[in-house]
Amino acid sequence: MAAMEKSSAPSEAIKDAKTVLIVEDNDLNMKLFHDLLEVHGYRVIEARNGAEAIARARSDAPDLILMDIQLPEISGLKATQEIQADPLIKETPIVAVTAYATRGDEERILAGGCRDYIAKPISVADFLEKVKRYLD
């Protein structure tokens, strides 16, 4: 009986975990972000472009979206605007994770609807602190 209780604990933890949608077209960045979030107890879903991000946001209703800005097909800012136009998911916080790192870029990204900004290459501490800010 104890073995059954022990084996159900991880599935309960996963079921109750906050969900983060990572939108990233670079495989190495996707793996890094995915692994960092998963090891810290978050449920992770992935999208590789803006169109997929919009679809996954609608179908999975994540608790947080980490959005690359320079994406194939639909840009991260355009995807952000589409997500925010949907009444069911418009309140989902979207944090840009991007190599656009100048002050003008940051202002443009925040004006485009992202609530926050993480510069690439990321600082792991900053990345995790910003994720926790929106999920805890």
C-alpha positions in Angstrom: 0.0 0.0 0.0 2.8 2.4 0.8 4.3 1.8 -2.6 1.1 2.8 -4.2 1.0 6.0 -2.2 4.6 6.8 -3.1 4.0 6.2 -6.9 1.0 8.5 -7.0 2.8 11.4 -5.4 4.7 12.5 -8.5 1.6 12.4 -10.7 -0.2 14.5 -8.1 2.7 17.0 -8.2 2.6 17.2 -12.0 -1.1 17.6 -12.0 -1.0 20.5 -9.6 2.1 22.1 -11.2 1.9 25.5 -12.9 2.1 25.3 -16.7 4.6 27.3 -18.7 4.3 27.6 -22.5 7.8 28.1 -24.0 7.8 29.7 -27.5 11.2 29.3 -28.9 12.5 28.2 -32.4 16.1 27.5 -31.3 16.5 23.8 -30.2 19.3 24.5 -27.7 17.4 27.4 -26.0 14.2 25.3 -25.9 16.0 22.4 -24.2 17.7 24.8 -21.7 14.5 26.6 -20.8 12.5 23.3 -20.7 15.0 21.6 -18.4 15.3 24.6 -16.1 11.6 24.8 -15.6 10.9 21.1 -15.3 13.6 20.6 -12.6 12.0 23.4 -10.7 8.6 21.6 -10.7 6.8 23.4 -13.6 4.8 21.6 -16.3 6.2 22.6 -19.7 4.6 22.8 -23.1 6.3 23.9 -26.2 5.7 25.9 -29.4 8.2 26.5 -32.2 6.6 29.5 -33.9 4.0 32.2 -33.4 1.1 30.4 -35.0 1.8 27.3 -32.8 2.1 29.6 -29.7 -1.4 31.0 -30.3 -2.9 27.5 -30.8 -1.2 26.1 -27.7 -2.1 29.1 -25.6 -5.8 28.6 -26.6 -5.8 24.8 -26.2 -3.7 24.5 -23.0 -4.4 27.8 -21.1 -0.9 28.0 -19.6 -0.2 30.0 -16.4 2.7 31.8 -18.1 4.1 32.2 -21.6 7.8 32.7 -22.3 7.8 34.3 -25.8 10.8 34.6 -28.1 10.3 37.7 -30.2 12.0 36.7 -33.5 10.1 33.7 -34.7 9.2 32.2 -38.1 5.8 32.8 -39.6 4.3 35.1 -36.9 6.6 37.3 -34.8 6.5 37.0 -31.0 4.9 40.4 -30.7 2.2 39.6 -33.2 1.5 36.3 -31.4 1.4 38.2 -28.1 -1.2 40.6 -29.5 -3.3 37.7 -30.9 -3.3 35.9 -27.5 -4.2 39.1 -25.7 -7.2 39.6 -28.1 -8.7 36.3 -27.0 -10.9 36.9 -24.0 -10.3 33.4 -22.5 -6.5 33.8 -22.3 -5.9 37.6 -22.4 -4.8 37.8 -18.8 -2.1 35.2 -19.2 1.2 36.9 -18.4 3.7 36.9 -21.4 7.4 37.4 -20.7 9.6 38.1 -23.7 12.9 36.0 -23.8 14.9 37.6 -26.6 18.3 38.7 -27.9 16.9 42.1 -28.6 18.6 43.8 -25.7 18.7 47.6 -26.3 16.6 50.0 -24.3 14.6 50.8 -27.4 13.9 47.1 -27.9 12.8 46.6 -24.3 10.4 49.6 -24.6 9.0 48.3 -27.9 8.5 44.8 -26.4 6.7 46.0 -23.3 4.6 48.4 -25.4 3.7 45.4 -27.6 2.0 43.6 -24.7 4.7 41.6 -22.9 4.7 42.1 -19.1 8.4 41.6 -18.7 11.6 41.0 -20.5 14.5 38.5 -20.2 17.6 39.1 -22.3 19.4 36.3 -24.1 21.8 34.9 -23.3 19.9 34.4 -20.1 21.1 34.6 -16.5 19.7 31.5 -14.9 19.0 33.3 -11.6 17.2 36.2 -13.4 15.3 33.7 -15.6 14.0 31.7 -12.6 13.3 34.8 -10.5 11.1 36.3 -13.3 9.2 33.0 -13.8 8.6 32.7 -10.0 7.4 36.4 -9.9 4.5 35.5 -12.2 3.7 32.0 -10.9 4.2 32.1 -7.1 
